[in-house]
Amino acid sequence: MAFLNTWGIVNSFGAFQSYYSSELLSDVSDSNVSWIGSIHGFLLCLTGFLAGPLFDTGYAYYLIYIGSFLVVFGMFMVSLCTQYWQVMLAQGVCIGLGSGCLFIPSVGIIPTYFSTRKALATGLAASGSSIAGVIYPIAFTHLQQNIGFPWATRVIAFIMLGTLSISIATFRVRVLPPERRRLFNPQALRDVPFMLFNATAFFTCVGLYVPYFYISNYSTTQANMSPSLAFYMVPVLSAGSAFGRILPNFFADKTGPLNMITICTCAAFILAYCWLAIANTPGIIVFCVLYGFFSGTFVSLQPTSVVTLSPSLSILGTRMGMSTLCAGLGTLVGTPVAGAIVGKGSWVGVRLFCACALAVGTVFVASARVVRSRRVMEQV
């Protein structure tokens, strides 16, 4: 339920992007509109970086309470927005900060409950954000058409309130570290596989969310898809992502999370290059299903890979925060750059940008895997 309201809101931003660009913020460029979602994703990761040591020190409950309040309050404030700066503050900043407070506790608590099948457990939890990516865009679009933008966002805020209430009621911390942890782990700078993996997180996230933000606009303008069908492409991406966060994670417990994330990141970049040749409705639907599947694997296996690359669970929150910050910087850069390319009318450039970023991410994650262990068949 906590995951539902962290990356799930970022996954849903494509629906908001389409509405803002065509209705509420029609006088604002696509690049500037995408900054709302990018700031949200970046602050989620930045707050996660700051929250990691707090989680390690035993303040997980406070993070859950504060995060839940900020997410729900921010969405209620979105319903009152009429200008760009208002939406940026409410959805980009307030919800972004709240999502970051929720993220580290929701993912950091899982390894303390499972000694085996950690990847599958993390994948099942992370699938909540994909479920949100299906529910929230469909709910927002239909509600906005029937009861208007203000009440559509209020209904979503009430859904968030209900789901986060369940998280608060069921959240339990099993391990409380006895000593204060640092915000930054200096030893990590000498850990070559971990630093290579952080580079992976940055470059992969530069390109990873480009289809989530722009596939609806691409479908209507380049593939002549009807708007009533095009808005479903974001939920289709998220539905594929839900399976991608569970099935590969099941096998990752047998093959190793670093092995699996390398394979799936490579598959995502190949699909991004295939996107260059897709300009019809059936092709886009197939692309959304497959790309959603493999991109979802990266999101769910990133925390588990950090566990694999961490020498001790006592610094897991700190290292997870460091890796999440790198992912956030990539998210901050990626979609606004893609929006600027769209603004110049170059959809080929957008797709190449996405594919090249994922290709660089693949090189880094493969390098991290090789440095970690040169034995091909080893479970890493």
Backbone torsions as a table, in degrees:
resi	resn	phi	psi	omega
1	MET	NA	-34.1	177.5
2	ALA	-69.6	-42.2	177.4
3	PHE	-59.7	-33.5	179.8
4	LEU	-52.7	-33.7	-173.4
5	ASN	-112.6	23.8	172.6
6	THR	-112.8	-94.5	178.7
7	TRP	-69.3	-17.5	177.9
8	GLY	-60.7	-36.0	179.1
9	ILE	-71.8	-37.4	176.6
10	VAL	-64.2	-43.9	178.4
11	ASN	-60.7	-26.6	-177.5
12	SER	-87.2	-5.8	-169.7
13	PHE	-65.4	-22.3	178.4
14	GLY	-56.0	-37.8	178.4
15	ALA	-66.9	-41.7	177.4
16	PHE	-67.3	-38.8	179.2
17	GLN	-58.3	-46.0	-179.6
18	SER	-63.3	-43.0	-179.4
19	TYR	-68.1	-44.5	-179.6
20	TYR	-62.1	-42.1	-176.7
21	SER	-68.3	-31.7	-176.1
22	SER	-99.0	-21.9	-173.7
23	GLU	-126.5	-80.8	-168.8
24	LEU	-62.8	-41.1	-176.8
25	LEU	-123.3	46.2	-175.0
26	SER	-65.1	-19.2	179.2
27	ASP	-89.1	3.4	-178.6
28	VAL	-106.7	139.9	-178.2
29	SER	-67.4	157.4	178.2
30	ASP	-58.2	-38.8	-179.3
31	SER	-62.7	-43.9	-179.9
32	ASN	-68.3	-37.7	177.1
33	VAL	-63.2	-40.5	-178.2
34	SER	-66.4	-20.5	176.2
35	TRP	-61.3	-28.8	178.7
36	ILE	-60.9	-51.6	178.6
37	GLY	-67.1	-35.3	180.0
38	SER	-68.4	-43.3	176.6
39	ILE	-61.7	-40.2	176.9
40	HIS	-57.8	-52.0	-179.1
41	GLY	-63.5	-39.1	180.0
42	PHE	-66.2	-45.6	-179.8
43	LEU	-66.9	-32.3	173.8
44	LEU	-57.2	-46.6	-178.3
45	CYS	-73.7	-40.5	179.8
46	LEU	-63.5	-44.5	178.0
47	THR	-64.9	-35.6	175.2
48	GLY	-61.9	-38.9	176.5
49	PHE	-61.4	-43.7	179.7
50	LEU	-73.1	-31.3	-176.3
51	ALA	-79.9	-18.7	-178.4
52	GLY	-54.5	-53.5	177.7
53	PRO	-63.5	-32.7	177.1
54	LEU	-64.4	-39.8	176.1
55	PHE	-63.1	-44.8	179.6
56	ASP	-62.0	-29.8	-176.3
57	THR	-86.8	-8.6	175.7
58	GLY	106.4	17.0	-179.3
59	TYR	-100.3	27.3	-175.7
60	ALA	-60.3	-39.9	-178.4
61	TYR	-63.2	-41.3	179.2
62	TYR	-63.1	-38.2	178.9
63	LEU	-63.5	-41.3	178.9
64	ILE	-64.6	-44.2	-179.1
65	TYR	-64.4	-48.9	-177.7
66	ILE	-65.8	-43.7	-179.8
67	GLY	-61.8	-42.9	179.6
68	SER	-61.8	-43.6	179.3
69	PHE	-62.1	-47.1	-175.9
70	LEU	-65.3	-39.8	-179.7
71	VAL	-64.7	-48.7	-178.8
72	VAL	-67.1	-45.6	179.1
73	PHE	-60.5	-42.9	-179.8
74	GLY	-62.0	-42.1	-179.9
75	MET	-68.1	-36.7	174.4
76	PHE	-63.0	-37.1	179.1
77	MET	-69.3	-31.6	176.9
78	VAL	-59.0	-34.7	-178.6
79	SER	-64.3	-18.4	-179.6
80	LEU	-97.6	-3.5	-172.2
81	CYS	-79.9	141.5	175.1
82	THR	-131.4	-9.6	-177.5
83	GLN	-127.1	160.5	-175.0
84	TYR	-58.5	-47.7	-176.0
85	TRP	-65.5	-30.3	178.2
86	GLN	-68.5	-44.5	178.3
87	VAL	-64.0	-39.6	178.7
88	MET	-59.5	-45.9	-179.1
89	LEU	-67.1	-44.4	-174.8
90	ALA	-74.3	-53.4	-174.4
91	GLN	-87.4	-40.7	-178.5
92	GLY	-74.3	-50.3	-172.3
93	VAL	-88.7	-56.6	-173.9
94	CYS	-64.2	-51.8	-179.8
95	ILE	-68.1	-34.8	177.7
96	GLY	-61.1	-45.6	178.0
97	LEU	-63.7	-42.9	179.3
98	GLY	-63.8	-41.6	178.9
99	SER	-62.4	-38.1	178.6
100	GLY	-64.8	-38.3	177.0
101	CYS	-64.2	-32.4	-179.4
102	LEU	-80.1	-31.3	-167.5
103	PHE	-65.3	-54.1	-175.1
104	ILE	-61.1	-46.3	176.7
105	PRO	-61.0	-38.5	-176.0
106	SER	-68.4	-30.9	179.4
107	VAL	-98.0	-31.4	-176.6
108	GLY	-73.0	-23.1	-177.4
109	ILE	-78.3	-21.5	-173.0
110	ILE	-63.5	-47.0	-180.0
111	PRO	-62.2	-21.1	179.4
112	THR	-76.8	-15.3	179.8
113	TYR	-100.5	-18.3	-174.0
114	PHE	-127.0	128.0	173.5
115	SER	-94.9	-22.1	174.7
116	THR	-129.3	164.4	179.2
117	ARG	53.5	38.7	179.3
118	LYS	-64.5	-37.9	-178.6
119	ALA	-64.3	-43.2	179.1
120	LEU	-64.8	-42.2	179.1
121	ALA	-61.6	-43.2	178.4
122	THR	-65.1	-40.2	178.9
123	GLY	-63.2	-41.4	177.8
124	LEU	-63.2	-41.0	177.6
125	ALA	-66.6	-43.6	-177.7
126	ALA	-68.1	-21.8	178.5
127	SER	-63.7	-17.2	176.4
128	GLY	-59.8	-36.7	179.7
129	SER	-69.7	-31.7	176.0
130	SER	-70.3	-38.0	176.4
131	ILE	-61.4	-40.8	176.1
132	ALA	-62.7	-36.5	178.6
133	GLY	-66.8	-18.0	173.0
134	VAL	-89.2	-47.4	-173.3
135	ILE	-71.7	-50.9	-172.1
136	TYR	-63.7	-45.2	179.0
137	PRO	-63.0	-42.0	179.9
138	ILE	-66.3	-45.6	179.1
139	ALA	-61.5	-45.4	-178.1
140	PHE	-62.1	-47.0	-175.9
141	THR	-64.6	-47.5	-178.8
142	HIS	-68.7	-41.7	179.5
143	LEU	-66.9	-39.1	179.9
144	GLN	-62.8	-37.1	179.7
145	GLN	-71.6	-28.2	-174.3
146	ASN	-100.0	-37.1	-176.7
147	ILE	-123.5	2.0	176.5
148	GLY	92.4	162.2	-176.2
149	PHE	-60.9	-46.7	-176.6
150	PRO	-57.6	-49.1	-177.1
151	TRP	-75.7	-26.3	175.2
152	ALA	-61.3	-45.2	179.7
153	THR	-71.1	-31.5	177.2
154	ARG	-66.9	-39.1	177.4
155	VAL	-62.0	-42.8	177.2
156	ILE	-62.5	-39.1	177.7
157	ALA	-61.8	-39.2	177.9
158	PHE	-67.4	-36.6	175.3
159	ILE	-61.7	-43.6	177.1
160	MET	-60.4	-42.6	179.8
161	LEU	-60.3	-44.0	-179.7
162	GLY	-66.1	-45.5	-178.1
163	THR	-69.1	-37.7	179.4
164	LEU	-72.6	-27.0	174.6
165	SER	-63.0	-37.3	176.4
166	ILE	-65.0	-41.9	178.4
167	SER	-59.8	-45.9	-179.2
168	ILE	-62.8	-40.0	-176.8
169	ALA	-70.3	-28.2	-173.7
170	THR	-106.9	-8.7	-175.6
171	PHE	-69.9	126.0	178.2
172	ARG	-138.7	131.9	178.0
173	VAL	-97.0	128.5	-178.3
174	ARG	-92.7	-33.7	-174.4
175	VAL	-122.2	122.8	175.9
176	LEU	-114.1	108.4	-179.1
177	PRO	-60.0	142.6	-175.3
178	PRO	-81.4	-13.0	-175.1
179	GLU	-126.5	157.8	-179.4
180	ARG	-72.1	138.2	179.7
181	ARG	-103.9	157.6	-179.6
182	ARG	-84.8	155.2	174.5
183	LEU	-67.6	-31.7	-175.8
184	PHE	-129.8	138.3	-179.4
185	ASN	-102.5	98.0	-174.6
186	PRO	-59.2	-33.6	-179.2
187	GLN	-61.4	-23.5	-178.8
188	ALA	-64.0	-27.9	-179.6
189	LEU	-65.9	-22.2	178.3
190	ARG	-97.4	-0.8	178.7
191	ASP	-92.2	94.6	-171.8
192	VAL	-60.6	-47.3	178.5
193	PRO	-58.9	-39.7	180.0
194	PHE	-66.1	-41.8	179.7
195	MET	-68.4	-37.3	174.5
196	LEU	-63.5	-37.4	178.4
197	PHE	-68.1	-34.8	175.7
198	ASN	-64.5	-37.7	174.5
199	ALA	-63.7	-37.6	174.6
200	THR	-58.4	-47.2	-178.9
201	ALA	-59.4	-41.4	-179.2
202	PHE	-64.9	-57.3	-173.2
203	PHE	-68.5	-36.7	178.2
204	THR	-63.5	-43.0	-178.6
205	CYS	-73.6	-17.3	171.7
206	VAL	-60.2	-41.2	-177.2
207	GLY	-101.9	-20.1	-168.3
208	LEU	-58.5	-41.8	-171.4
209	TYR	-94.8	2.7	179.2
210	VAL	-58.9	-49.0	176.9
211	PRO	-62.3	-36.0	-179.7
212	TYR	-62.9	-33.4	-178.3
213	PHE	-84.9	-32.1	-166.6
214	TYR	-121.0	-1.7	-175.7
215	ILE	-64.4	-33.9	179.3
216	SER	-65.7	-47.2	178.2
217	ASN	-63.7	-40.6	178.4
218	TYR	-61.7	-41.8	-176.7
219	SER	-63.1	-40.2	-178.3
220	THR	-77.5	-38.0	-173.9
221	THR	-88.6	-29.2	-174.6
222	GLN	-111.3	-20.0	-177.4
223	ALA	-118.0	5.9	178.9
224	ASN	54.8	33.3	177.1
225	MET	-81.0	142.4	179.5
226	SER	-66.7	143.9	179.3
227	PRO	-56.7	-33.3	-178.8
228	SER	-66.4	-26.9	176.5
229	LEU	-92.6	-34.8	-174.8
230	ALA	-61.2	-35.8	-177.3
231	PHE	-68.1	-17.5	177.3
232	TYR	-77.1	-10.1	-177.3
233	MET	-65.5	-35.0	176.3
234	VAL	-65.1	-47.4	174.2
235	PRO	-60.1	-34.5	177.6
236	VAL	-65.2	-43.3	174.0
237	LEU	-56.0	-46.0	-177.3
238	SER	-69.2	-35.4	177.2
239	ALA	-64.3	-43.7	174.8
240	GLY	-61.2	-38.5	179.4
241	SER	-63.4	-35.0	179.9
242	ALA	-60.7	-45.1	177.6
243	PHE	-68.8	-34.0	179.3
244	GLY	-68.8	-17.5	178.6
245	ARG	-92.4	-7.4	-177.8
246	ILE	-112.0	-56.5	-173.8
247	LEU	-62.3	-52.5	178.1
248	PRO	-62.2	-32.0	178.4
249	ASN	-66.4	-32.9	175.9
250	PHE	-61.4	-45.1	179.6
251	PHE	-75.5	-25.5	-179.9
252	ALA	-62.8	-29.1	177.1
253	ASP	-66.6	-19.7	179.0
254	LYS	-100.1	-37.4	-176.6
255	THR	-94.0	-21.5	-174.2
256	GLY	103.9	134.7	-176.4
257	PRO	-64.0	-34.7	-178.6
258	LEU	-69.5	-36.6	175.4
259	ASN	-63.3	-46.5	-175.8
260	MET	-68.7	-40.9	-178.4
261	ILE	-67.9	-30.1	176.2
262	THR	-65.4	-46.4	180.0
263	ILE	-62.6	-45.7	-174.7
264	CYS	-73.6	-33.1	175.6
265	THR	-66.7	-39.0	175.6
266	CYS	-61.8	-43.3	178.6
267	ALA	-63.1	-38.6	179.4
268	ALA	-64.2	-40.7	-179.0
269	PHE	-71.0	-33.9	175.4
270	ILE	-64.0	-42.6	177.7
271	LEU	-64.2	-36.9	178.2
272	ALA	-62.8	-37.4	174.9
273	TYR	-68.9	-36.2	176.7
274	CYS	-62.8	-28.9	178.5
275	TRP	-56.6	-26.8	179.3
276	LEU	-60.8	-27.5	-175.8
277	ALA	-101.4	5.4	-174.2
278	ILE	-104.8	121.3	179.7
279	ALA	-148.0	33.2	176.5
280	ASN	-140.4	162.2	-173.0
281	THR	-60.7	-50.6	179.8
282	PRO	-59.5	-40.8	-179.5
283	GLY	-63.4	-41.0	-179.7
284	ILE	-65.7	-40.1	179.7
285	ILE	-63.4	-45.5	178.1
286	VAL	-62.7	-42.9	178.1
287	PHE	-59.1	-44.4	-178.4
288	CYS	-62.0	-41.6	-180.0
289	VAL	-64.1	-49.3	-176.0
290	LEU	-71.5	-43.7	-180.0
291	TYR	-65.7	-40.1	176.4
292	GLY	-58.7	-41.1	-179.3
293	PHE	-60.8	-53.0	-173.7
294	PHE	-77.5	-31.2	176.0
295	SER	-70.2	-34.4	177.4
296	GLY	-64.3	-32.1	178.4
297	THR	-62.6	-40.7	179.7
298	PHE	-61.8	-44.3	-177.4
299	VAL	-62.5	-42.1	-175.1
300	SER	-79.8	-29.4	-178.2
301	LEU	-90.9	-10.9	177.5
302	GLN	-58.4	-50.5	178.9
303	PRO	-61.8	-39.6	-179.6
304	THR	-66.5	-35.6	176.9
305	SER	-66.0	-36.8	176.5
306	VAL	-63.5	-38.8	176.1
307	VAL	-59.4	-44.9	179.6
308	THR	-61.6	-36.0	-176.3
309	LEU	-90.3	0.6	-179.4
310	SER	-98.7	134.0	-178.5
311	PRO	-72.1	-20.0	-176.2
312	SER	-153.4	144.2	175.7
313	LEU	-67.8	-17.4	-177.9
314	SER	-68.5	-22.0	177.5
315	ILE	-113.1	15.5	-176.4
316	LEU	-61.7	-45.1	-178.7
317	GLY	-60.4	-42.0	179.5
318	THR	-64.3	-47.5	-179.3
319	ARG	-67.8	-36.6	177.8
320	MET	-64.9	-38.3	176.7
321	GLY	-64.3	-39.8	178.3
322	MET	-63.0	-44.9	179.6
323	SER	-66.9	-39.0	179.3
324	THR	-65.6	-36.0	177.4
325	LEU	-62.2	-42.0	177.4
326	CYS	-61.7	-41.3	176.6
327	ALA	-63.3	-38.5	179.7
328	GLY	-64.7	-39.1	177.6
329	LEU	-63.4	-38.5	176.3
330	GLY	-65.2	-42.4	177.7
331	THR	-62.8	-39.1	179.8
332	LEU	-61.9	-38.5	-175.4
333	VAL	-82.7	-42.1	-165.3
334	GLY	-60.5	-60.6	-172.4
335	THR	-70.0	-34.7	174.3
336	PRO	-64.0	-37.6	176.1
337	VAL	-63.2	-43.3	176.8
338	ALA	-61.0	-39.8	178.2
339	GLY	-63.8	-37.9	177.6
340	ALA	-65.5	-36.9	177.8
341	ILE	-67.7	-41.2	176.5
342	VAL	-60.8	-40.2	179.9
343	GLY	-59.5	-25.2	177.1
344	LYS	-90.9	3.9	175.5
345	GLY	81.2	18.2	-176.0
346	SER	-109.2	87.9	176.2
347	TRP	-71.5	-28.5	174.4
348	VAL	-62.7	-41.9	178.4
349	GLY	-62.2	-38.9	178.8
350	VAL	-62.5	-45.5	-178.2
351	ARG	-68.4	-38.7	176.2
352	LEU	-64.8	-40.6	178.2
353	PHE	-59.5	-46.8	178.5
354	CYS	-60.5	-47.8	-176.3
355	ALA	-66.3	-41.7	-178.4
356	CYS	-66.9	-39.7	177.8
357	ALA	-61.9	-43.1	179.0
358	LEU	-68.1	-33.2	177.6
359	ALA	-64.2	-43.4	177.9
360	VAL	-63.8	-41.7	176.7
361	GLY	-59.3	-38.6	178.3
362	THR	-63.7	-41.5	178.5
363	VAL	-60.5	-43.4	-178.1
364	PHE	-69.3	-41.3	-178.6
365	VAL	-69.7	-35.1	175.7
366	ALA	-65.4	-37.9	177.4
367	SER	-64.8	-41.9	177.7
368	ALA	-60.5	-40.5	179.4
369	ARG	-64.5	-43.2	-178.2
370	VAL	-68.2	-41.9	179.6
371	VAL	-66.2	-37.6	179.5
372	ARG	-64.0	-41.9	177.9
373	SER	-160.7	128.8	-179.8
374	ARG	-85.1	-7.9	178.6
375	ARG	-80.1	117.0	-171.2
376	VAL	-61.9	-39.4	-173.0
377	MET	-89.6	1.7	-178.1
378	GLU	-72.7	141.8	177.0
379	GLN	-78.7	109.0	-177.0
380	VAL	-128.3	NA	NA
